[in-house]
């Protein structure tokens, strides 16, 4: 019985803590003022230039995964076909 009471108190405390943090975030978002800022044309290029290496790294990781796990079976099949073709050419 005591454990159930403790668990209930802990659950209520966590809910209050979550509600307080949500209220704080909402208050900060609603109490903002208008900001007049200038973003020059070079900023878009800078953003693309900084995101592009991450995209290439992800694609390289995916490509490495496929080469690691799918290239060996394909290579074996191609080598068997190559051997069959070379044997048939030698036989003719």
N, C-alpha and C positions, 0 to 999 in steps of 0.2 A: 504494500500500500504506500509506503514511504517513497519507494522508487518511482511509482506512478506520479506522485505529487512532485518529486524532483524533476522528472521528465517534463511534466506540464509547465512548471516554472521556467525551465530552460527553453522550452518551445516558445512560450510567451515572450521571454527576454529576446530571443533571436528575432521574433516577428517585430518587436518594438525597435530593435536595432536596425532592421531592414527598412522599416517605415521611416525612421529618422533620416537614414541616409538617402532614401528616395525623395523625401521632402526637401532635404538640403540641395540635391541635384536639381530638382524642379524649381526651387527658389532661385538658384543661381541662373538657370536658363531663362526664367521669366523676368528677372531684374536686370537684364543686360540693356545697354544703350546702343544706339545706332553708331556704327563706326564707318568713317569715310576713309577707305584705304585704296591705294592705287596699285594695281598689279600690271607690271609692264609686259610687253609681248614676249620677252625672253624668258619669262617665268615658266610658260608652258613647255618650252624646249628643255629647260632645266629639270622639270618634273619628269618628262618623258625620258630624259637622259639618265635620271637616277633610278627610274623604275625598270628600264630596259635590261640592265644586268641581272636583276632578280628574275625576270621572265626567262632570260636565256639560261640561267642557272637551273631553274625548275625544268625547263625543256631538256637540258643536258642530263639531269638526274633521271628523268623519265626515259630518255634514250638509252642511258647506261643500264637501267633496269631491264629494258627490253632486249638489249644486246646480251646482257649477262644470262638471262633465263630463256630466251627464245632463239638466239643465234646458233647455239650448239646443235639443237635438233635440225634446224634448217641446213646448217653446214654439213651435217652427216648425210642428209638426204641428197644434197647437191653433189657431194663427193661420190656417193653411190651411183648417181646418174652419170657423172663424169666418167667413172670407171666403166660403166656399161657402154657408154658411147665410144670410149677409146678401144674397148675390147671388140666392139662390133666393127669399128673401122679397121682394126688390125686383121680381123678375120676376112674381110672383103678384099 
